[in-house]
Amino acid sequence: MTGAATLSGKSAIVGIGEFGYYRGTDQSILQMVLKASMDAITDAGLKPSDIDGIIPPPGFVAWDEIGAHLGIPEIRYTACPQMGGASPVAGLINATMAIASGMATTVLVPIGWNGYSALRPRPDARPNKRRFSAAFFETVKNYYAPYGLRSAPWWYALYLNRYVDQYDVPPEAAGAIAVACRKHAQLNDKALMRGRPLSMEDYLASPFITEPLRKSDCCVETDCAAAIIVTSAERARDLRHKPVVFLGGAEGHPNRPDELINRPDMLKLGLDYAAPRAFEMAGVKPQDMDFLQIYDCFTYVALLEIEALGLAPRGGAADFVKDGNIELGGRYPLNTHGGLMSQGHCWGMNHIVEAVRQLRHDAGAAQVADCRVGLVTGYGDLGDGTIAILGRGA
Amino acid sequence: MSSIKPRVQPDDLDLAFYQATAEAGQLCLQHCEDCGQWTHPARYYCPACSSENFAFRPISGAAEVHSFTVSHFSVESAWKDRVPYVTIVAETEEGPRLVARTELAPDAVAIGQRIRLKAEVIDPEFSYVWAERAA
């Protein structure tokens, strides 16, 4: 047993909150984050004074103002993983470490942003003053942006096009991700794309942004926030919901993390390093999963993550996603809330929230029947990877 | 090849890379003076031997297409009239890979194809890397 294995079963998610998903809101990022946080505290049946740890988002808002606005009287622990969309799962792992070591008892992990309104501000809106501090933005400014590679689709296309070329990945494989997410979003009241179905024909007719990425390969920008409350598995038994237990988790980073193209293997994600450690900690196999909540900023990234998880060999995700295998009713339902692709881009915290709903058996029409164990992944910045394996508590 | 200067303000070793290239008038990369490893972007410690003893030296320009993307959409004034444009991940014969622009048409670029890299010096702190068909 490795040292980290002692974390298995040490924490549980006991509260969830979500705000959004909108294209345009008059709420500030701070307001949205506070609303999701207070909803998560209330959902757990707790009060702000029960919270003693805060893991804030990697940008926009900070732990001190969150604590002050919520009226948390005594903060004992705070830390801030800086890895974009891999941060929420990293926050869950970090909260578990703090709880297992006794540094904190109950930790709030929130995130939120105005991903839509920041780029399309109302005339009277004030700009966001605070952003992120990760160093990869310097790489982007110095070496990618001058070449017309403006933001994430253009950066990631540099390696995703090699993936498509080397493994003959058909567009229908990426389309299967987009179609499954859109189908599942039809069951979610809080999905931006509810009421706007997408067929494979629609997907294939979607125009290219930058090859291999079509418009329909890209997730949807939204204004939103979400939060979870993490406490010890012991304390969780006395709270109002069925606990969702942390069984295993890990983070991993490509070599090199601050730059995309000089990695020996450009297609090796942080998740390739992290996934085996997480499964070992949890004592389960990828094939034991009842659902997959996979970070889907872009469909092709989700395909590579399926391979990194060990569910398919390199280049084999195209077969894995065929024939409804990743749709509700299939063997591995993926992003049962609609994902970043069709619910909205909440940095993957919405994936954790959905995993909790599923394992509480509270997912409504999207419920995976009698699910016991599932996973959530995170993908951030230039390929940082995180994974958490969660189970239905006793 | 005559390009407008993009908004770039490099610091530290990124600035040193661009300054070395501008001074030499040709593409220079970081070279470890102890073990001979070439590195890009430049690092304070050699990734092969951890030496801090380095210089920026000209590279041959011989390279191949490691990957590329064809962009069909842009909101940027410098690029939106150029679509579809090709951007190449070029693997130099020295080892490091660089993002390069090109005037090659989308159907004239393939992974594994041999190319030649050249620097277009824009100012002392920025140069473009261009990829051309190998002679």
Boltz contact constraints between the chains, C-beta under 6 A:
constraints:
  - contact:
      token1: [A, 142]
      token2: [B, 10]
      max_distance: 6.0
  - contact:
      token1: [A, 142]
      token2: [B, 14]
      max_distance: 6.0
  - contact:
      token1: [A, 143]
      token2: [B, 99]
      max_distance: 6.0
  - contact:
      token1: [A, 144]
      token2: [B, 99]
      max_distance: 6.0
  - contact:
      token1: [A, 146]
      token2: [B, 6]
      max_distance: 6.0
  - contact:
      token1: [A, 146]
      token2: [B, 8]
      max_distance: 6.0
  - contact:
      token1: [A, 147]
      token2: [B, 87]
      max_distance: 6.0
  - contact:
      token1: [A, 147]
      token2: [B, 99]
      max_distance: 6.0
  - contact:
      token1: [A, 147]
      token2: [B, 101]
      max_distance: 6.0
  - contact:
      token1: [A, 148]
      token2: [B, 71]
      max_distance: 6.0
  - contact:
      token1: [A, 148]
      token2: [B, 74]
      max_distance: 6.0
  - contact:
      token1: [A, 148]
      token2: [B, 79]
      max_distance: 6.0
  - contact:
      token1: [A, 150]
      token2: [B, 76]
      max_distance: 6.0
  - contact:
      token1: [A, 157]
      token2: [B, 69]
      max_distance: 6.0
  - contact:
      token1: [A, 158]
      token2: [B, 67]
      max_distance: 6.0
  - contact:
      token1: [A, 158]
      token2: [B, 69]
      max_distance: 6.0
  - contact:
      token1: [A, 158]
      token2: [B, 89]
      max_distance: 6.0
  - contact:
      token1: [A, 161]
      token2: [B, 67]
      max_distance: 6.0
  - contact:
      token1: [A, 161]
      token2: [B, 69]
      max_distance: 6.0
  - contact:
      token1: [A, 162]
      token2: [B, 67]
      max_distance: 6.0
  - contact:
      token1: [A, 165]
      token2: [B, 111]
      max_distance: 6.0
  - contact:
      token1: [A, 208]
      token2: [B, 72]
      max_distance: 6.0
  - contact:
      token1: [A, 209]
      token2: [B, 73]
      max_distance: 6.0
  - contact:
      token1: [A, 210]
      token2: [B, 69]
      max_distance: 6.0
  - contact:
      token1: [A, 210]
      token2: [B, 71]
      max_distance: 6.0
  - contact:
      token1: [A, 211]
      token2: [B, 69]
      max_distance: 6.0
  - contact:
      token1: [A, 211]
      token2: [B, 70]
      max_distance: 6.0
  - contact:
      token1: [A, 261]
      token2: [B, 89]
      max_distance: 6.0
  - contact:
      token1: [A, 261]
      token2: [B, 97]
      max_distance: 6.0
  - contact:
      token1: [A, 262]
      token2: [B, 97]
      max_distance: 6.0
